[in-house]
């Protein structure tokens, strides 16, 4: 202990306390009482200083209940905790369901992409060795339709260009 000039007594810091059970029953009870009141005081300070809703529930070794709540009743704080916990659980379940949906959708898209790639290879004349006569006939028909559409578009573009040139010719004359 150190006594200052104004008569205050300063105690030296106590060093680290080992976190283990206190064997002496009387010492354990004294420590529990002091730390309990310190914990409840800190909970009160946190609620006042930070405008936080705080709830602390303590059961002693003998089963006595000690509690603090910054709201009117600790039950309100417990109910709010349960709602928040349920919201988090619901959110987690929804996210898991959404991820499963996305995985299924990804699998479906990969399957569709593979089918489109196979179809494209067949339309370009590759991988025809495993095709039946009917499949080759269908591919041929599809190519004929595509070629007809391409020729029609080409003819339309040529006709449009001819019409533009004829209009320019009339303007020049």
SVG drawing of the C-alpha trace seen along z (x, -y; Angstrom):
<svg xmlns="http://www.w3.org/2000/svg" viewBox="-41 -16 45 61">
<polyline fill="none" stroke="black" stroke-width="0.4" points="0.0,0.0 1.1,-3.5 -0.2,-6.6 -0.1,-9.8 0.3,-13.3 -3.4,-14.0 -4.0,-10.9 -5.3,-8.6 -4.4,-5.0 -3.3,-3.4 -3.1,0.3 -0.7,2.1 -2.3,4.0 -3.0,7.6 -1.5,9.3 -3.3,11.9 -5.8,14.2 -5.7,17.8 -9.0,18.9 -9.7,22.0 -12.3,23.1 -11.8,21.6 -11.6,24.6 -12.3,22.8 -16.1,22.5 -16.1,19.3 -13.6,17.6 -15.6,18.8 -18.8,17.3 -17.1,14.0 -15.6,13.9 -19.0,14.8 -20.8,12.0 -18.2,9.3 -17.9,10.4 -21.7,10.7 -22.3,7.2 -19.5,6.0 -21.0,7.7 -24.4,6.3 -22.9,2.9 -21.1,3.1 -24.4,4.3 -26.2,1.3 -23.4,-1.1 -23.4,0.4 -27.2,-0.1 -27.0,-3.7 -23.9,-4.8 -24.7,-3.1 -28.5,-3.0 -28.3,0.7 -30.9,3.3 -29.0,5.5 -30.1,8.6 -28.0,10.6 -29.2,13.8 -27.0,15.5 -27.7,18.6 -25.6,19.2 -24.1,22.6 -27.1,23.0 -29.6,22.1 -30.4,18.6 -31.4,16.3 -29.9,12.9 -30.9,10.8 -30.6,7.4 -32.5,6.0 -32.4,2.6 -36.0,2.9 -38.9,3.1 -38.8,6.9 -36.1,9.4 -38.8,11.4 -39.0,8.7 -35.3,9.0 -35.6,12.8 -38.5,12.5 -36.5,10.1 -33.5,12.5 -35.7,15.4 -37.3,13.4 -33.8,12.3 -32.5,15.9 -35.5,17.2 -35.0,14.6 -31.4,15.6 -32.4,19.3 -35.1,18.5 -32.6,16.4 -30.1,19.3 -32.7,21.8 -33.8,19.5 -30.2,19.0 -29.6,22.8 -32.7,23.3 -31.7,20.6 -28.2,22.1 -29.7,25.5 -31.9,23.9 -28.9,22.1 -26.9,25.4 -29.8,27.2 -30.2,24.3 -26.4,24.4 -26.6,28.2 -29.5,27.7 -27.7,24.9 -24.6,27.0 -26.7,29.9 -28.3,27.5 -25.0,26.0 -23.6,29.5 -26.6,30.4 -26.2,27.1 -22.5,27.8 -23.3,31.3 -26.0,29.9 -23.6,27.2 -20.9,29.8 -23.4,31.9 -24.6,28.9 -21.0,28.1 -20.5,31.7 -18.5,33.0 -19.5,36.0 -21.9,37.4 -20.5,41.0 -22.8,41.8 -25.9,40.4 -28.7,42.5 -30.1,42.0 -33.1,40.2 -30.9,37.8 -28.8,37.0 -31.9,36.4 -33.2,34.0 -29.8,32.2 -29.9,31.9 -33.4,30.5 -32.5,28.0 -29.4,26.9 -31.7,26.4 -34.1,24.3 -31.2,22.2 -29.6,21.8 -33.0,20.7 -33.3,18.1 -29.8,16.9 -30.4,16.6 -33.6,14.7 -31.9,12.2 -29.1,11.8 -31.6,11.1 -33.4,8.6 -30.1,6.7 -29.2,6.7 -32.7,5.4 -32.4,2.7 -29.0,1.6 -30.3,1.6 -33.2,-0.6 -30.8,-3.0 -28.6,-3.3 -31.6,-3.9 -32.8,-6.7 -29.3,-8.2 -29.3,-7.9 -32.7,-9.8 -31.3,-12.5 -28.2,-13.0 -30.3,-13.2"/>
</svg>
